[in-house]
Amino acid sequence: MPAPSNPESRALAKLAWEAAWERLGNALQPPAGYPPATPEQLAECFEVAQARLDEVRAAFGVPANR
């Protein structure tokens, strides 16, 4: 994936990562009154969070093998 080079693209990548991080956190520790996440839901949250983190890395030009 080519690295976005403008501030707006970097900001969007950061926002997407923050949303994925929050979703993962809620899956790992559900808020009061929410059911626990299923193994499938947890796996999906981890996959989405990893993908969004990879986008942030690319947006800021950090090599993936670092």
Secondary structure as UniProt FT lines:
FT   HELIX           7..28
FT   TURN            32..33
FT   HELIX           39..59
FT   TURN            60..61
FT   TURN            64..65
//
